[in-house]
Amino acid sequence: MVSMKTKWTISLSTIVALSLLFLGLCWGFPSAGAMQTPVWSDNFNDGNLDGWTVFEGSFSATTLRMESGTDLWNFASHPSTVTTGEWRFTVCVDAIAGPAVAFMATTTSGVGLACPSTCYLIFLSPHGGWIRLYKLESGSQSILGGYDIDIVLGTVFEVIVTRDSNGQFNVWIDGTHRISAVSTNIESSSYFVVRFHEGGYIDNIRVYDEILTTTGTETETTTDTTTTEDGTFTGWQLPPLPVEAIGIGIGVVAIIILIVGLVLLLRPKKIES
């Protein structure tokens, strides 16, 4: 008499499908900035400006965002020591001169367009028709990168700025990669400073001490300008491929190969008796 006994079985296609699903989930995690804890953040949903110092003009958070007054100049600062990482914020351009956000400033001194006097800042100008990344040192301004754009008053922009330990900046506007530049002149920070001219607001500020994105807001990215410290154009560049993504990809592929190999080795065989 011959009997057939079969131990547990699992198809190879099932293993491959599960492995691919695992790969997809892991690959998605590096761009999930919301999972990380910021060094500091403010969405103004508490209706106040706790942590902020208004040193010229006026601001209010009663609308659950940081609204500028209509004074000629309106400045406010928040302590911030991050020099490498990522800065995210929403900004509304509601006056012809446009707002500026000094995401990495060593001081709050200076006057008008030269305030803060030493910083890196993003300047959005409806009057000039551009968005630019500036470096200010002791009031002296240098354009690190930028692009031309028609800005209608009342337009709200989602801005992401990253800077690595080599001074490499990348700037995304509304999910599109717009500016690349390199600068190592300023290597310290004490403040995050906002500057408004007769109106506008900033909201949803998040500051991280690590770079969480290379794709902005999950959209396909293009680079408009790339400059070095002296403003020399160095050609078109794409954002760098994150080391974390490469490491996770290699690790997951290794796991898949290991699992498939074990399944093939331990695949149960029919036993005759």
C-alpha positions in Angstrom: 0.0 0.0 0.0 1.3 3.4 -1.0 0.3 6.6 0.9 1.1 10.1 -0.1 2.0 12.6 2.7 2.6 16.3 2.1 3.9 18.8 4.6 2.9 22.4 4.5 3.3 24.2 1.1 3.5 27.8 0.0 3.8 28.8 -3.6 6.9 30.6 -4.9 4.7 33.2 -6.5 3.1 34.0 -3.1 6.6 34.6 -1.6 7.6 36.9 -4.5 4.3 38.9 -4.3 4.7 39.4 -0.5 8.4 40.4 -1.0 7.5 42.9 -3.7 4.8 44.4 -1.4 7.3 44.7 1.4 9.8 46.3 -1.0 7.1 48.9 -2.0 6.3 49.7 1.6 9.9 50.2 2.6 10.7 52.3 -0.4 7.9 54.7 0.4 9.1 55.4 4.0 12.2 57.6 3.2 10.0 60.3 1.7 7.5 60.2 4.5 8.7 63.4 6.3 5.6 63.5 8.4 6.8 60.4 10.3 9.9 62.3 11.6 9.9 64.6 14.6 10.9 68.2 13.8 13.4 70.1 15.9 10.7 72.7 16.2 7.5 73.6 14.4 4.6 76.0 14.6 1.2 75.9 12.9 -0.2 78.7 15.0 -3.4 76.6 15.7 -3.1 77.8 19.4 -3.8 81.3 18.2 -0.7 82.9 19.7 2.9 83.7 18.9 4.6 81.9 21.8 8.3 81.5 21.1 8.4 84.4 18.6 9.9 87.9 19.1 8.4 90.7 17.0 11.1 93.3 16.7 9.5 95.6 14.1 6.0 96.2 12.9 3.3 93.8 14.0 2.0 90.2 13.7 -1.1 88.3 14.8 -2.0 84.6 15.0 -5.8 85.1 15.7 -6.5 83.6 12.2 -4.5 80.5 13.2 -1.5 81.5 11.0 1.1 84.2 11.5 -0.4 87.3 9.8 1.8 90.3 9.1 0.6 93.8 9.9 0.4 96.4 7.2 3.4 98.4 8.5 6.1 99.2 6.0 8.4 96.6 7.6 7.3 93.7 9.8 10.0 91.4 11.3 9.8 88.5 13.8 12.2 85.8 14.9 12.1 82.4 16.5 15.2 80.6 18.0 16.6 78.1 15.5 20.0 76.5 15.4 19.6 74.1 12.6 22.3 74.5 9.8 21.9 71.2 8.0 18.5 69.6 7.4 15.2 70.7 6.1 13.0 73.8 6.5 9.3 73.6 5.4 6.8 76.4 5.4 3.7 77.9 3.7 3.9 81.6 2.8 1.4 84.0 1.3 2.5 86.8 -0.9 0.1 89.7 -0.3 2.1 92.8 -1.1 4.1 94.0 -4.1 7.4 94.0 -2.3 7.0 90.4 -1.2 8.1 88.5 1.9 11.4 87.0 2.8 12.1 84.0 5.1 15.6 83.9 6.6 15.6 80.2 7.6 19.2 80.3 8.9 20.2 83.6 10.5 23.0 84.5 12.9 21.5 87.8 13.9 18.3 89.9 13.9 20.2 93.2 13.3 20.0 95.2 10.1 17.7 97.6 8.3 15.1 96.9 5.6 16.2 94.6 2.8 19.5 94.1 4.7 17.8 92.5 7.7 18.8 90.0 9.0 22.3 91.2 8.1 23.9 87.7 8.0 21.7 84.8 6.9 20.4 82.6 4.1 16.9 83.6 3.0 14.2 82.9 0.4 12.8 86.1 -1.2 9.5 86.0 -3.1 9.1 89.2 -5.2 5.9 90.0 -7.2 7.5 93.3 -8.2 10.6 91.7 -9.6 8.8 88.6 -10.9 11.1 86.1 -9.3 11.8 83.8 -6.3 15.4 83.7 -5.2 17.8 82.2 -2.6 20.0 84.9 -1.1 23.1 84.9 1.1 23.6 88.0 3.2 26.9 88.7 5.0 27.1 91.8 7.1 24.4 93.3 4.9 26.1 92.5 1.6 23.7 90.4 -0.6 24.6 87.6 -3.1 22.1 85.7 -5.2 22.8 82.0 -5.0 20.0 80.9 -7.3 16.5 81.7 -8.5 13.9 81.6 -11.3 11.4 84.0 -12.9 7.7 83.7 -12.1 4.7 85.9 -12.3 3.3 86.2 -8.8 -0.3 87.3 -8.3 -1.0 88.9 -4.9 -2.7 86.5 -2.6 -0.8 83.5 -4.0 0.2 80.9 -1.4 3.4 78.9 -1.9 4.6 75.7 -0.3 8.4 75.9 0.2 10.9 73.3 1.1 14.6 74.1 1.6 17.3 71.5 2.3 21.0 71.9 3.1 23.5 69.2 3.6 26.9 69.2 5.4 28.7 70.2 2.2 26.6 73.4 1.9 24.5 72.0 -0.9 21.1 73.7 -1.1 18.0 72.5 -2.8 14.7 74.4 -3.0 11.3 73.1 -3.9 8.4 75.4 -4.7 5.0 73.8 -4.7 6.6 70.4 -5.2 8.8 71.4 -8.1 12.6 71.5 -7.7 13.6 75.0 -8.6 17.0 76.0 -7.1 20.3 74.3 -6.4 23.3 76.1 -5.0 26.4 75.6 -2.8 27.4 77.9 0.0 29.6 77.3 3.1 30.2 80.9 4.2 27.6 80.8 7.0 27.9 77.7 9.2 25.9 78.7 12.3 22.4 79.8 13.1 20.6 81.4 16.0 17.3 82.5 14.5 14.5 81.8 11.9 13.4 85.3 10.8 10.4 86.3 8.8 10.2 89.6 7.0 7.0 91.1 5.5 6.3 94.3 3.7 2.7 95.6 4.2 1.0 92.2 4.5 1.1 88.5 4.0 1.4 85.4 6.2 3.4 82.3 7.0 2.1 79.0 8.3 2.9 75.4 8.9 6.6 75.9 9.8 8.6 72.7 10.3 12.3 72.5 10.9 14.3 69.2 10.8 17.9 68.5 11.5 18.0 65.9 8.7 17.0 65.9 5.0 13.8 64.0 4.5 13.0 64.7 0.9 14.6 64.6 -2.5 11.3 64.9 -4.4 9.5 67.9 -2.8 5.9 66.9 -2.5 6.0 63.6 -4.3 5.9 65.2 -7.8 8.4 64.8 -10.6 11.2 67.3 -10.1 13.1 69.6 -12.5 16.0 71.8 -11.7 16.0 75.4 -13.0 19.3 76.8 -11.8 22.5 75.5 -10.3 25.1 77.9 -8.9 28.3 77.8 -6.9 29.3 80.2 -4.1 30.3 82.9 -6.6 27.1 82.6 -8.6 28.7 80.7 -11.5 26.2 78.6 -13.4 27.3 74.9 -13.4 24.7 73.3 -15.5 21.5 71.4 -15.0 21.4 68.9 -12.1 18.9 66.6 -10.6 18.5 66.2 -6.8 20.9 63.7 -5.3 19.7 60.1 -4.8 19.3 59.6 -1.0 21.7 57.2 0.6 18.9 55.9 2.8 16.9 54.8 -0.3 19.9 53.0 -1.8 20.6 51.2 1.5 17.0 50.1 2.0 16.7 49.0 -1.6 19.8 46.8 -1.3 18.7 45.4 2.0 15.2 44.5 0.7 16.6 42.8 -2.4 18.9 40.7 -0.2 16.0 39.7 2.0 14.0 38.6 -1.0 16.8 36.5 -2.4 17.3 34.9 1.0 13.6 34.1 1.4 13.3 32.6 -2.1 16.5 30.6 -1.6 15.2 29.1 1.7 11.8 28.3 0.1 13.5 26.4 -2.7 15.8 24.5 -0.3 13.1 23.6 2.2 10.3 23.0 -0.3 8.5 19.9 1.0 8.7 16.7 -1.0 6.2 13.9 -1.4 6.9 10.9 0.8 6.0 7.4 -0.4 5.4 4.6 2.1 
